[in-house]
Amino acid sequence: MPAIASSAPAIADATRRRATRRTPPTLVGVTVGLVAACAGGAGAPDVGRQVIAPASAEAVEAAFLDRASDPSTTFRVRSIVRIEVAGLTADSTIVITSDLHVRGEDATGTMTVTGSDGSSTSAQLVEVDGQAWTRFDGGDWDGPTPIGSTAVGQPNPLVSLTADDVAYTGPTSQLAPGLHRLDASASEPPALAQLTGEIAGASLTAFDRDILVRTDGTPVAARTSLTLYGEVERGGALEPVTVTVTISTRFSDWGAPVEIAAPVS
């Protein structure tokens, strides 16, 4: 769920040029940052049947936090973010898909933003040593810029979670044996202020974030959903708007080698 940063000019401008004209530009500008913002969403992962020993809630939580905060950890994170905007003259939907390979706080991968009319923008992303590079549709690399100023922000959506943010809620059903569910809804989505910065009077009316982990603490999947209500300027007037976001995330390839290097200009 990782974290969101404010809308980087290069990404926001490119998205505005390519995304559907029916989507309010102010909302398009903030949506790209959702890729790593609230990460952590859960589908129904194919984990295979496992025989595991009973685990205490404390042991599962501790193992997960150790894994998530390990600065040397490597993994792959694939996310689908669906953003539905209702209440304006024309409702709109934006879908963001991303596929990142992460090593500690570095990452490399791709992201695609698709608007309501089916038009899309694709970008390659590299984040190394606190610096970020992006390029759209095979164009030139833009960067480096500080990670905190980019739309992707912190690529590891779990690294900011602490023991106060996570609560063990029990093993999953027989449909996914060997998995445990953690409720990570105790704290608000990361960098919520940046997400709501262009929505006047924005308020978070609903927020849920569940993470599925193995007994050894390895994250498998997560699911985040949130609803925001506020007003957006349109034609010189403020119109009420409701933004619903769902994020489905899959984690895999834990410990696999990951090569990440700054792009060569």
C-alpha positions in Angstrom: 0.0 0.0 0.0 2.7 1.7 -0.1 4.1 5.4 -0.2 2.3 7.9 -2.2 4.1 11.0 -3.0 2.7 14.2 -4.6 2.0 14.2 -8.3 5.4 14.5 -10.1 5.2 17.0 -12.9 6.5 14.6 -15.6 4.1 11.8 -14.7 1.2 14.1 -14.1 1.7 16.0 -17.3 2.1 12.9 -19.5 -0.9 11.3 -17.9 -3.0 14.4 -18.5 -2.0 14.4 -22.2 -2.8 10.7 -22.7 -5.6 9.9 -20.3 -9.3 10.2 -21.1 -10.6 13.8 -21.5 -13.6 12.8 -19.4 -11.5 12.4 -16.3 -11.0 15.6 -14.3 -7.3 16.6 -14.7 -6.9 17.3 -11.0 -7.8 13.7 -10.2 -5.7 12.3 -12.9 -2.7 14.0 -11.4 -3.0 12.3 -8.1 -4.1 8.8 -9.2 -0.8 7.7 -10.6 0.7 7.9 -7.1 -1.6 5.2 -5.8 0.5 2.4 -7.2 2.6 2.2 -4.1 0.5 4.3 -1.8 -1.8 2.0 0.1 -0.4 -1.1 -1.1 -1.4 -4.1 0.1 -4.4 -5.8 -1.5 -5.5 -9.5 -1.5 -7.0 -11.7 -4.1 -7.3 -15.5 -3.9 -3.7 -16.7 -4.4 -2.8 -20.1 -5.6 -0.6 -21.2 -2.8 -1.0 -25.0 -3.0 -1.9 -27.1 -0.1 0.5 -27.0 2.9 0.8 -28.9 6.1 1.8 -26.4 8.8 2.2 -26.4 12.5 -0.1 -24.2 14.6 1.2 -20.7 14.9 0.5 -18.0 17.5 -0.7 -14.6 16.5 2.4 -13.0 18.0 4.7 -15.3 16.1 3.0 -14.6 12.7 3.0 -10.9 13.3 6.6 -10.8 14.3 7.7 -12.9 11.4 5.9 -10.7 9.0 7.3 -7.5 10.4 10.8 -8.9 10.3 10.4 -9.9 6.6 8.8 -6.6 5.6 11.4 -4.4 7.3 14.4 -6.3 6.1 16.5 -3.8 4.0 18.1 -6.6 2.0 14.9 -8.3 1.0 14.0 -8.9 -2.7 10.6 -9.6 -4.1 8.2 -9.0 -7.0 5.0 -7.0 -6.4 2.2 -6.8 -9.0 -0.7 -4.5 -8.4 -4.0 -3.5 -10.0 -5.4 -0.2 -8.8 -9.0 0.7 -9.8 -10.1 4.2 -9.1 -13.8 5.1 -9.6 -14.9 8.7 -9.6 -18.6 9.5 -9.1 -20.5 12.7 -8.7 -19.2 14.7 -11.6 -20.9 15.4 -14.9 -19.6 12.1 -16.2 -18.4 9.3 -13.9 -15.0 7.9 -14.8 -12.7 5.0 -14.0 -8.9 4.8 -14.1 -7.1 1.5 -13.9 -3.4 1.4 -13.0 -1.4 -1.8 -13.3 2.2 -2.1 -12.2 4.9 -4.8 -12.0 7.9 -4.0 -9.8 11.0 -6.0 -8.8 12.1 -4.7 -5.4 15.4 -4.9 -3.6 15.2 -3.2 -0.2 14.2 0.4 -1.1 15.3 0.2 -4.7 13.0 -1.0 -7.5 12.6 -1.4 -11.3 9.6 -2.2 -13.3 6.6 -1.0 -15.4 3.4 0.8 -14.9 0.3 1.4 -17.2 -2.5 3.9 -16.7 -5.7 3.3 -18.6 -8.5 5.9 -18.7 -12.3 5.5 -19.1 -12.1 5.8 -22.9 -9.5 2.9 -23.1 -6.5 5.2 -23.9 -3.4 4.3 -21.9 0.1 5.5 -21.0 2.9 3.1 -20.1 6.0 4.0 -18.2 9.2 2.3 -17.1 10.4 3.1 -13.6 13.8 2.8 -11.8 14.5 3.8 -8.2 18.0 3.5 -6.9 19.7 5.1 -3.8 16.9 7.6 -3.2 16.8 8.7 -6.8 14.1 8.0 -9.4 14.0 7.8 -13.2 10.9 7.4 -15.4 10.3 7.2 -19.2 7.0 7.1 -21.0 6.1 4.9 -24.0 9.8 4.1 -24.8 10.9 7.8 -24.8 13.9 9.3 -23.1 14.5 8.8 -19.4 13.5 11.7 -17.1 15.6 12.0 -14.0 17.1 11.6 -11.6 14.8 13.2 -9.1 14.4 12.5 -5.4 12.1 9.5 -4.8 10.0 11.6 -2.5 9.0 13.8 -5.4 7.9 11.1 -7.7 4.4 9.5 -8.2 5.6 6.0 -7.2 7.4 7.0 -4.1 8.6 4.2 -1.8 8.4 1.0 -3.9 8.2 -1.3 -0.8 4.5 -1.1 0.3 5.2 -2.9 3.5 8.3 -1.2 4.9 6.5 1.5 6.8 4.2 -0.9 8.8 4.9 -1.3 12.5 3.5 -3.6 15.2 0.9 -0.9 16.0 -0.4 -1.0 12.4 -1.0 -4.8 12.2 -3.5 -7.1 14.0 -3.7 -10.8 13.5 -7.2 -11.9 12.6 -6.7 -15.6 12.2 -6.0 -18.3 9.6 -7.7 -18.1 6.2 -10.4 -20.5 5.0 -9.7 -24.0 3.6 -9.7 -22.4 0.2 -6.2 -21.1 1.0 -4.7 -23.4 3.6 -1.4 -22.3 5.2 -2.2 -18.6 5.1 -3.0 -16.1 7.9 -4.8 -12.8 7.6 -3.4 -9.6 9.1 -5.6 -6.4 9.4 -3.4 -3.4 8.5 -6.2 -0.8 8.7 -5.2 0.7 12.1 -3.3 3.6 10.5 -4.5 5.8 7.6 -3.2 5.2 4.1 0.4 6.4 3.6 0.7 10.0 2.4 -3.0 10.5 2.5 -2.5 14.3 2.5 -0.9 14.1 -0.9 -3.7 12.0 -2.3 -6.4 14.4 -1.0 -4.5 17.6 -1.7 -6.5 18.5 -4.8 -9.8 17.5 -3.4 -11.4 20.3 -1.3 -12.6 19.2 2.1 -11.6 15.6 1.5 -12.5 13.1 4.1 -11.7 9.4 4.3 -15.1 7.7 4.9 -13.9 4.0 4.6 -10.6 2.2 4.7 -9.7 -1.5 4.9 -6.4 -3.2 4.3 -5.8 -6.9 4.7 -2.6 -8.8 4.1 -2.3 -12.6 3.6 1.0 -14.1 4.9 2.4 -17.6 5.3 3.3 -18.9 8.7 6.9 -17.8 8.3 5.7 -14.2 7.7 6.1 -14.2 4.0 3.5 -11.9 2.4 1.5 -13.5 -0.4 -1.2 -11.0 -1.3 -3.1 -8.0 0.0 -6.2 -6.0 -0.6 -6.9 -2.4 0.1 -10.1 -0.4 -0.3 -10.9 3.1 0.5 -13.5 5.8 -0.1 -12.9 9.5 -0.2 -15.5 12.3 -0.3 -14.9 15.9 -1.1 -15.3 18.5 -3.8 -13.3 19.2 -7.0 -13.1 22.5 -8.9 -14.8 22.3 -12.3 -15.6 25.3 -14.5 -14.9 27.7 -11.7 -17.3 25.9 -9.2 -16.9 23.1 -6.7 -18.7 19.9 -7.4 -19.1 17.1 -4.8 -17.2 13.9 -5.7 -16.8 10.4 -4.3 -13.6 8.5 -5.1 -13.5 4.8 -4.5 -10.2 3.0 -4.7 -9.4 -0.8 -4.6 -5.9 -2.1 -4.8 -5.1 -5.8 -5.3 -1.5 -6.8 -4.8 0.4 -10.0 -5.3 3.9 -10.7 -3.8 6.2 -13.4 -5.2 9.8 -14.3 -5.9 11.0 -13.6 -2.3 14.8 -13.8 -2.1 15.3 -14.1 -5.9 18.2 -12.1 -7.4 17.2 -8.6 -8.5 19.6 -6.4 -10.6 18.8 -2.7 -10.4 20.9 0.0 -11.9 20.4 3.7 -12.8 19.6 4.2 -16.5 22.4 5.2 -18.8 21.5 8.5 -20.4 
